[in-house]
Amino acid sequence: MKNKYKITLLLAVFTLMSSFAIHKFYVSVTQIDFVPKKQRIEITSRIFIDDFEKVLKKKYDKNFYLSTNKEIAEADSYIQKYLEEKIKLTINNKSHKVIFITKEVEDDVLICYLKVQFSEKITTFEIFNSVLTEMFSEQKNIVHTDINGNKKSVLLTYSERSTLLEF
């Protein structure tokens, strides 16, 4: 009887551990800095490559093979199109176009560099970030900002995709 109990307990522990191993963590981290000397806002967004490829494939019906030797030639234009739709900034109550600059890879993360030309004093700053939320409802988009010397961080989710910061 004791052996049967031990086997059942071991199976329960194994099942529990397996379920934790299968569960995936969906997160992106975006840093937004206002750089008055360059008259622009610089955006660096870190997104897991495999999740990003899944979303791009579903949205555009193409295999992108990001950051491999099989990456499709027009990958950057699709990334720009996607990020312009999913990351939006409204500064001082006016929408501004986010421009994709380039990308690089660090381990299993795609780092995307974007910018917004801007030279005025910032009083209000609204951030919309719905990266990957259309496919992963548990996606969390962490946004760190450094604007006018004020550092703030926000967590955006499927249900809360935007926030307004005042300075």
Sequence and secondary structure as in RCSB ss.txt:
>XXXX:A:sequence
MKNKYKITLLLAVFTLMSSFAIHKFYVSVTQIDFVPKKQRIEITSRIFIDDFEKVLKKKYDKNFYLSTNKEIAEA
DSYIQKYLEEKIKLTINNKSHKVIFITKEVEDDVLICYLKVQFSEKITTFEIFNSVLTEMFSEQKNIVHTDINGN
KKSVLLTYSERSTLLEF
>XXXX:A:secstr
 HHHHHHHHHHHHHHHHHHHHH    EEEEEEEEEGGGTEEEEEEEEEHHHHHHHHHHHHS    TTSTT  TTH
HHHHHHHHHHHEEEEETTEEE  EEEEEEEETTEEEEEEEEE  S  SEEEEEE TTTTT TT EEEEEEEETTE
EEEEEEESS  EEEEE 
